[in-house]
Every structure is written in structure tokens, then in C-alpha cells.
Amino acid sequence: MKAYSHPFNAGKMDCSGCHSPHGGSPDTLFARQTLNDTCFDCHAEKRGPYLWEHAPVAEDCSNCHDPHGSNNPGMVSLRGPMLCQGCHSQDGHPSFAYDADGLAGGTASKYLLGRNCLNCHTQVHGSNHPSGSRLMR
């Protein structure tokens, strides 16, 4: 019953879409061998392979997403930048805007307005774009 969730209430899926009561590991009863394999059944476009891959994506979707629902868009467990800064340091690329002199306040940087990493880093699952490993458009 969270704001963002899989379409259970619409009748488009049920628990057996991801879980198998007669198989899988005893802890999770996933329909496939791993959580990622289960997610990729419906979200194949996130699988890759990517030239520039965000390592946590290949590791476990639940590093960032809550498959049982969230109050954040995309069913992410926290909103950016808090989600991203759980792993990424704020030292080299802080989440608050700097002015032209490198000081907080004043004329804010257009790159940090809205205070969300996803404003610029849009391809967080991975990218094949020639712009490189910054996971941007």
C-alpha cells in the first residue's frame, strides 16, 4: 500500500510473480535462483551488459530498490542524494550547490539544483554511451 509498488492492487501480478512457494532458497523462495534473475524476468532492459556498469546493480537490485514498495519514485529505498551517499562519498562531489567561487550559497551551480544525483546521473543502472563512466545520458 505504498505510493510506489508493483501492480498488486491492479490485479496485474501477485506474489507468485517473484516468489515460488515450492522452490527456491528457503529464506526467500524466489521464483528464480537470485533476486536479480527474478527482477530481470520483467525488467530485462536493466540487465545489460553495459560498457560502463554500476557495480551494485549487478550485485543485488535490493541495494537500492525495495521490491515490496516504497514512498519514493522507482521504489528506491531512499531519495537521492541520501541513497547515493550511502556508498559514494560526498567529499569529491557534494550534494549542496556551490557558487562560482566554490562557496556554499550565492549563485547556485546549475548542476546541483534540486539536490538529487539523478538530475545529472540518469543512467544509474549502466550505460554504453561514449561520454564515459560517469553514468550520464
N, C-alpha and C positions, 0 to 999 in steps of 0.2 A: 504493500500500500504506500510505497514511497513515490515521490514525484517522478522519478525516472526508474523504470524497471522493464523487465521482459514482459511481453504482452499476455500475461496470465489472465488478467481480468477480461480481456477482449476475447478470450477463448481461442487464441491463435497458437498457444503452446501450453503444455503442462509440465509437471516435474520430470516426467519420463523423457522429455526432450534433452535433458542433461544428465539425469540420473537413471541408473538401471537397478531396480531392487533385487535382481537375480544375477548380478555380475559386478565387475569392477572391484576396486580395493575395498576392504571392509570399512575404512574410515570415511570415504566419500561416496562410494557407489557410483562413480562416474560412468556414463554410457560408453566412453572411450577410455583408453589407457591413462591419459593425463588430462588435466584441466584444459591446457591449450588445445589438445586434439578435440576435446569436446566443444570448445568455443569455435574452433575453425570449421566445424560442421556447418555453421550458419554464417560465420564471419570469415570466409575464405580469403577475402581481399586483404585481410590483416596478416596473413600467413607469411608473405614474402616469397622467395628470398629477396632481400634488399641489398643493394650495394653498400648503403650506409644504414646499419641496423642499430636500433636502440636495444641494447642487451637485455634489459628487464622484460621486454616484450617476448623474446624467445624463451626466457626463463619461466615466467608464470604470469598470466593475464591478471591474476588477483593481486599482483604487486601494486597495481593502480586502480583496478576496477573491482566493484562489489557486485558479483553476479546476481545477488538476491535483491538488489535495488539500492538506490541512493537518492539523496536530495540534491545531487549535483548532476549537471548535464553529462551525458555519456556514461552514466553510472560510475564515475570516478569516485573513489572513497573520500577525497578532499579536493577542494578547488585549488587551482594554481594561484600563487606560487607555492603554497604550503605543500602540495603534493610533490612538486618537483624538488623542493628544497629538503624533502625527507632523505634524498640521496645526493643531490647536487649542492655544492657549497655556494653560499651567497657571496663569497669573497671576490671572485673574478667578475661576477655579473649580478649585481644586487637587484632586488625586486622593487626598489624605490627609485623614482626618477631623479636624475641629476640635471643641473643646468649646464650651460656651455663651459663654465669654469670648473666643472667637476664637483660642485657642491650641491647638497640636497636643497630643494626649494627653488625659488626663482622660476626661470623659464624651464619647464619640464622637458625632458627628452621625449620626442615623439615615439621612440621605440618602447618606452616603458609605461606609457599611459594605459590605464585600465588595470595595471598591476597584475597581469596574468601572462605567464610564459607562453601560453598558446596563442597570444596575439601575433607573435612572430614565428615561433617554432611550431608550425602547423602539422608537420609530418612526424609526429612523435613515435609512431609505430615503426617507421623506417622510410627511406627514400632512395630512389635511383637517380635523382636529379643531379646534374653536373655541378651544382653550387657547393657540393661537398657534404661534410659530415655534420653540419650544423642543424640538420633535420628541418630545413625551411622549405618553402614552396619549390 
